[in-house]
Amino acid sequence: MTALDSAFIIMYNMAPKVMVSEVQTDLACPEACFQASTASECFQHLLAWVTHPLWRKRRMSVAGAMKILSQKHLDFQTQELFTQFGNLNLFVLTAGKHGS
């Protein structure tokens, strides 16, 4: 689901129109990776992203993140992981929660 589609959904209070393949898409890397000025700095941000205990070197989809967010209680590690998601991922997840 693109950010533009999500903004439209929130603005007009419509149900999201999302295909299964879109919610199976991986979350984007954190913004810090895109803002890095060198390759080694980008690598350090990517390494911090994929070595988080909840990440476990696996890919996290939008649906997977939504499933985690649907839990009643989020432990500190989970909260810490979600703080690294970046604005784009958080906006897409917020739009998903808004539409549910």
Residue, then its C-alpha position, 0 to 999 in steps of 0.5 A: m500500500t503506498a503512502l499516497d493511497s494511505a493518505f487518501i484512505i485517512m482523509y476520506n475515511m474509506a476502507p483500504k483497498v489493498m491486495v494480498s501481495e501488498v500486505q505481504t511486502d516487506l517493510a522499508c529499511p529505516e530512514a537512517c539507511f537512506q540518509a547515510s552519507t557513506a556506504s559504511e554508515c548505511f551498512q551500520h544502520l542496516l546491521a542495527w536493523v537486522t540484528h534486533p532480537l525480534w528481527r532474527k534476520r528474517r523479513m518482516s512484512v506489513a501483515g507481520a507488523m500488523k499482527i504484532l501491533s494487534q497484540k494487547h501488550l507490547d514488551f520493551q523490545t517490540q516497542e524498540l523495534f517499532t521505533q526504528f521503522g521510520n516514518l514511511n513504515l509507521f504511516v503505512l501501519t497507522a493507515g492499516k490500523h485506521g482502516s481496520 
